Amino acid sequence: MLLRRLIPDNISLDSGLVNTNIKGLAYDSRDVKPGYIFFARKGERINSHRFIEDAHKRGAALFIVTEDIDIPYPKIVVSNSRKLLAVMSQRFYGEPSEKMKVIGITGTNGKSTAAILLHSIYEACGNACGLIGTIVYRISISVLPADRTTPESLDIARLMHRMTGEGVETLVMEVSSHGIAQSRIEGIDFDIAGLTCIGRDHLDFHRTLEAYVETKLSLFRTLKKSAVAVLPRGDYFNLFKSHTGARVVSYGGENGSDYRGNIISLGVNGVEMEINTPYGKEKLYSRLAGRHNISNILLAYAAAREDGLPSSCIAQGIEGVDAIPGRFERIGNVIVDFAHTPDAMTAVLESAREFTGGRIITVFGCGGDRDRGKRSMMGEVATRLSDYVFITSDNPRSEDPISIIREIEEGIRTKNYEVVPDRREAIVRAIDAANEDDIVLVLGKGHETYQIIGEEKRPFDDREVVREAVGQA
């Protein structure tokens, strides 16, 4: 593709470059091939400008840089190479987001559950649907391992292009705050955007809650007038509503919500509820346990119904999801969940309390090199809402696990806990301590299959450890 067709109008080009034939795009020098553009970027840990020579040796035809460095190769200097990569990626792959319906789900907790529910709904309604999310990427019948919640913009464009080629009509994707802040979704034409909730998370990256909220808001600001914004009634509803030009639809338990759920029955095997909608009342059953899942179900239902899907196949799609990997996933009397924020932990513990006449025994830790401010808060929540707690390690990364645990303990005012730094040992001891009527919660890692210690990713899956401990391996 000629460079002049890829570059936005606001980027000035040297006359000798306009007709350069571009064979591909790359942000990793190891992916460069002859005729490619190499996008150099400054990351949190790596400045890829130092790989320019490697990219040149591999045949890069042009370099997009953010530093006006002296190199004897064709270059364009821009202030934000990430944003330009996103726009050019969409153009290179033929604007794939304009060839399908794109639904973005953002929020602090619940993104994976809402996205998987929507994927199931569209498939049940006979609409070929793709999925990009934390747990897995789906392209038609193909399943790919997920590298991150919201991939790099070039990878998103490539996935979308493949989807359109395989007949995918609708794409549901999780949109993380990192993905928004790092311009990974720039240039994507969203038709529907849904917000799950707002709580404390990723403040190691965003620094303040206000900056975190502002990042989430930017997704809704970019929506076109014909798009739909599905927002939860609550503290942030008016703020998000005032920052979007899209048609706003609300959901939640409060009066005044366009989609409101009334529980008929709630138990360990799921929830039956009646949904009040703008189109009348609908009964719905979901096999997902936990009161905290009701809002995720309402979000998925509202988004699909506002897109014109029939209530009958929406209900079929919701009922078709019997479990979300690592999300309130039951293994015997153990529940494994990804909850790694104070709000998520509170929701899971309160849901579990409704299902047990015995004790709640919780295993959790906090990630290293991440928001330190939430550690004491999670220690307080865990010990207040559990009967007993085992505090352990959870991806300590470059930090000392014991130092992390000490910061967790700063928020604890009770004595119903013990410290077991080895996560496998903590899980096994919690299960051994549980009686028949007790529930053990293993929180923080959910679907993850690794433990990050230093720079090393070591194989570790909470669910495998639990299955071994309860004799289901």
N, C-alpha and C positions, 0 to 999 in steps of 0.2 A: 504494500500500500504506500502511495506517495506521502511524504512527510507533510506536505501542505494540506492534505486531507485529514491528518491526525491532529495537527497542532491547532489549538483554539485561536480565534482571531486576535485576541489581545496579546499574543506572544509574537514578537517580531522575529523574522527569520532572515538570515543572510541569503541573498539571492542565489548563492551557490548551493544552498541546502534544500530549497523548496521542492525540488524534484527527486530528492534522494528516495530510493525504494527501500522501505523498511520491511524487514522480514519477520520481526518479532520484538517483544519488549521483555525486559528483565530488570529486577531489583536486586538479584543475587548474581554476582559476577560468575559463579559456577554454572549458571543457566544460560549464559551468553553464547550465541552462535553468530556466524558471519551475517552482517546486515542488521543486527539487533540494535536497539537503543538501550543503553544502560542508565538507569536512574539511581544516582547516588543520593543517599539520605543520611541524616543524622538521627540515630536512634538513642534510646536511653542508655545503652551500653556500648553500641558499636556505631562508628562513623564510617559508612561504606565508601566514602571518598578515597579511602586508602586502598580500595580494591580496583581503582581505575586502570592501573597498569595490567592487572590480571584480565579485566574485561577487554582491554585493547588487544591483548595477545590472543584472546578467543574470537576476535573479529568484530567487536562493536563498531558500528558506523557513526554513532553519535552519542554524546554524553550529556545528560541533564544533571546539572550540579546546583548546589545552593551556596557554594563558596566560589568566588571569582578566582579560582586557582589557575596557575600558568601551566597549561598542558598543550602539547602540539597537536591536538586532535579536535575535530569539530565538537563544539559544545554550545549549550544554551544555559544561561544562568537564570535561575528563578528563585523566588523567595520560599516556595513550598513545592518541593518535588513530589511529595506524597499526593497532594491534590491533583497535580498535573498527571501523575501516573494513573490515578483513578479515571479521570476524564478521557485520557488517551486509550486506556484499556477498553472502556466501553465502545469507543469509536473503532478501535482495531478489530473488535469482535462483532461489529455491525449493530451496535446499540441493542443488545439482547434483552435488556430490561423493558424495552418498548414493545417487544414481541410476545410478552407474557404478562400475566397479572402478578404483581409482586406485593407480598404482605410482609411487613416488618414488625417484629415483636421486640420491644425493649422494656427495661425495668430492672429493679434490683434483684428480685426473686421471681421465680415462676416462668421465666422465658422458655425454658426447654419444654415444660409441661404444656403450656399454651400452644407452642409451635407444633409439637407432636400431635396434639389433639386436632389442630387445624389441618395438618397433613392427612390424618386419618379421615377427617370429615370430607375433604375434597376428593379423596380416593373413593370413599363410599358413595359420593354423588356422581361418580363416573368422570371426574375431572383429573386428568393426569397431572400429578403434583410432585414438585421437587421440594427438598428440604435442606437447608444449611443451618446447622446448629451446633451446640456444645457437644452433644453426644455422638452425632453421626451426620453424614451428608448422604442424601438419597437422590439419585437421578434415575427416574423411571424404576426399573427393577434392580438397578445397581446400587450397592451400598458401599460407601467409602468411609474410611476412618476419618474422624474430625480432628484436624490439627489445632484449631482454636475456634471459639464461638463465632466470631466474624472474621473470615480469612482476609488476607491482603487483597486490595482492590483488583489486582491483575488476576489473582486466583478466582475471585468472585466472577469476574467477566468471563474467564475461561470456563468455569462451571456452568454459568448461564448459557453460554454459547453451545456447550454440549447438550444442555437440557433442551434448548429449542430444536436442536437437530434430532433429538430423540422424542419429540412430540409432547414435551412438557408444556402445559398450558398455564399453570399457576406455580409460583415459587413462594414458599413460606421460609423466612429466614430470621434468625435471632440477630438482633442488632445490639452489640455491647457498647458500653461507654467508650472503651478504648477504640473500637471500630469507628465510632463517630468522630472522636477527637483526632484520630490519625487519618482522617479523610478516606477511609476504606470504602465508604458507601457513597462518596461524591459521584454525582452523575447518574445514580440509580433512580429510575422512575417508579416511586412507590405509589401503589393504588390504595392501599390500606395500611395504617400504622396503629398498633395497639400498645398501650402502656399497662404493665402488670401492677407495679407499685414503686414507690420511692422509699428507700431506706439508706442506711449508712453502708457504703462499700467503696472499695478502690480509692480511698482517700490518700494512700501512698502515692497515687498517680495524679489525682485531681486536686489534692491538698485540702480543699474545703468542700463541705456539703453543697454550698451555693454554686461552686464551679461544677460539681458533679451534676446537679440539677440543670444548670445552664447547658451542659453538654447534651443531656437527654432532650431538652427543649428544642435544640437545633434540628433534630430529626423532624419534629412536627412543624417547624417553621418552613421547611422546604416542601411541604406537601402542596400539591396543586389543588385548586378549588374543587375539582371533581372527585378528589380523594376523600376517604373516610378516616377520621381519627376516633379510635375507640378508647375511651378514658374511664378510669375508675372514679366513682364518687368518693370524695375524701378531701384531705388537706390541700392537695395539689391540683384538684380538678379545675378550679377557676384560672389558675396560673397557666396551665397547659392549654385550656380552651382559648385563652386570650392571645396565645402565641401561635395560633394556626389559622390558616385561611380555609382549611378543609371542613367538610361537614362533620360535626361532632356528635358522637353517640356515647351515652354513658351507661355504665353497668355497676352493680354492687347491691348491697343489702338495703341501702337507704331508700326511703320514699323519694320519688322524683327521678330515680334512675330509669332509663329507657328499658333496661334489662335487669330485672330484679329476681333473685332466687329465694324461694321459700322451701326450707327443708321439710320433707315428709318423713324420711327416715335416714339415719346416719349410723353406720356401723363399720366393723372391720372389713366387710366385703364390699363396701362402696356407699354411694349416696343416691337416694331418690329425692327429686325435688320438682317443684312446680316453678316454671319461669314465667313471670309476667313480661310480655313483650309488646311493642307497638302494634303487633298483629294479633294479639290475643294471648291466652294462657296455653302453655305447653308443658307436658310432663316429660321428665327426662331421668334416665338412670345412668350412672357412671360407676364403673368398677374401681375407680381410684379412691382409695380410702383417705380420710383426713379432711377436716373442716377447711383447712387452708387451701385445698384444691378447688373449692367451690368458685372462688373468684377467677381462677384460671379457666374453669369450664365455662363460666359466664362470658369471659372475654372471647374465647373461641367461638361460642355459640353466636354472640352478637356480631362478630366480624363476618362469619359465614352467612348469617341471616340477612345482614345489610348488603351483602354481595348478591343477594337474590337466590341463595340455595334453599331448597325445600326443607321444612322442619323435619320431615320424616327421615331423610338421609343424613341430616345433621345429627339427629339422635342416634342413628345407626353408627355413624363415625365415632361419636363420643363413647358409645358403649363398646366399640371395638377395641378400645385401648384398655388393656387390663393392668398394665404396669408401665412405669417410666423407669428405665434403668438408673438405679442410684437415687431415685426420688421417692421417698417413703416406701422403699422396696422391702417387702417382708420375706424373711427367711426363718421359718419357725416362729419363735417369739422374739426375734430380732428384727429391727427396722434399720435399714441403711439409708442415709439421706445426705444430700450435698450441702445441707444448711451450714453456711460459714459466715453468717452475719448475725448480729443480735436479733433482728426482726425475724429472720428465717428460723433461727433456733427457737424463739418464743412460739412461733406458729406451729412448728413440729412438736414441741413438747406439750403444748396445749391440746393439739389434736390427739396425741398419744394418750393423754390423761383420760380422754373420753372412752378409750377402748380397754382400759385395764382396771381391775379391782385390786390389783397388787401394786407393786412398786415400779417406779421408772428408774432404771439404772442407765446412766449416760456416759458414753466415751467420746471425748472430743479433744482437739488441740487447736492451735492457731498457726497460720502459715508464716514462715519467715520472710523477711524483706517485703512485707506488706503492711497495711494499715495497723500500726501499733495501738492506736487509740481504742480500737474495738476489743482488744484482748481482755481488759478488766471488765468491760461490759458483758462479754460472753461468759466470763467466769461467774459474774453475779447472776445472770439469767439461768445458767446451767444448774447452779447449786440451789437456787430458789425454787425452780420448777421441777427438779428431779429429787428423788429420794436419796440417791447416792450417785457420785460422779467419779470417774477415772479420768484424770487430766493427763494427756499424752502428747505425742508429736504429730504434726500434720505439715508435711513439706517444709521442714525448717530452713531449707536452702542454705544461705551462707551464715545464718545466725546459730548461736548455741541453743539447742532445744531447751536446756534448763533455764536459760535467761528468758525465753519466751514464756515458759510455764510460770516463772516468777511474776511476770507482768500480768498473766491471767489471774494469779492468786490475789493481786492487789484489789480486785473488785469483790472478793469473797468475804462474806461476813458470817458464814456458818462453818461447821466442821464435818460436813457430810461428804467428804471427798478424800481421795488420795492421789498421789503423783506416781504414775508409771510411765516413764519416758518411752519405753519400747512399745510401739503401737500394737504389734501382734500380741505381746504379753498382756497389754491392757484390755484388748478385745476378749481374749481367752479368759482372763480373770473376771471380767464383767459377766460373761456368759455362765461361768462356773458359779458365780455368786447368786444368779437369778433362780428364783423358785418358779414353779409351774405357772403361776398367775402373774408373774412379773413381765415387763417388757424392757428389753435392752435396746437403747438407741445408740447407733454408731454414726457420728455426725462429722461432716466436713469434707469428705472426699467423694462420696457418692459413687459415680461411675468410673472414677479415675483408676487406672491400672498401674500406677507408679507412686513412688515416694521420692521427692527431690531432696537429696542430702548433699550439700555443697553444690557442685556443678553436675552431679551425677543423678540420672534418673534410674532408680532401682525398681524392678518389678514388685508391685504390691497392690493387691486388690482387697479392699475391706470385705467384699462379698465372698471371695474365696476363703479368706481367713475364717469368716463366720461359718461357712458351710463345713469346713473342716472341724471347727469347734463343736458344731451341733450334730455332726455325724452325717451330713448330707453331701459330702464331697464324693 
